[in-house]
Amino acid sequence: MPIGFRVKNDMERVDPSYIEAFRALPVANVSDSMSRLVAGGDRLRPMHGGGVLSGPALTVKTCPGDNLMLHKAIDIARPGDVIVVDAGGDTTNALMGELMLAHAVKRGVAGFVLNGAIRDAEAIRAQDLPLYAIGVTHRGPYRTGPGEIGFQISIAGMVINPGDLILGDFDGVVCIPRADTDTVLKATRAKHEAEAKQMNATVLGEIDRSWVDRELERLGCSFVGEGA
């Protein structure tokens, strides 16, 4: 099997119970629970109108501006899959637009993460199918390959293996390795609950902010002027 032009049809997917559990949690809290080291970069932005992205990754690697393997991925995706494409971060040519999105909706694809550009941005914005990309251009794609489906890829240092859990909201996208879903879920729930308590205390005016001055003092900050 030649490396660089191949399709792997079988993959293990994250358990559906985790897909639904993470859907209710903010990406920011998941990121904090993973030491803030796992992210697809700040260039990945939501292009859709609304909705949370959560599902197993169907990975695609393709040449910049070429969408032949993306077409194939849509054709073989299972309902609920998230198609994640590493196209080298190039935005010269769009990887997909309104027509491909309509086909993906018909196939039951849960969403897209594209390390590349889209076109038909207004039509995509009108949809609620989650789609993240790093740019917009009217220039269309090529369909000559090569590329790969179903193998490990990375986007801005975030490694994605087939079947890993992809989670996205309006803060961006994070990948949770399939083997770590339970650990990350427990940590994220604890973080989310702690923030909910902090928010409630803030609203009631009961939050303790003395830690700010303690930290400034510890770091050696000096105060100049009246009240110093």
Secondary structure, 3 states (H helix, E strand, C coil): CCCCEEECCCCCCCCHHHHHHHHCCCHHHHHHHCCCCCCCCCCCEECCCCCCEEEEEEEEEECCCECHHHHHHHHHCCCCCEEEEECCCCCCCEEECHHHHHHHHHHCCCEEEEECEECCHHHHHCCCCCEEECEECCCCCECCCCEEECCCEEECCEEECCCCEEEEECCEEEEECHHHHHHHHHHHHHHHHHHHHHHHHHHCCCCCCHHHHHHHHHCCCCCCCCCC
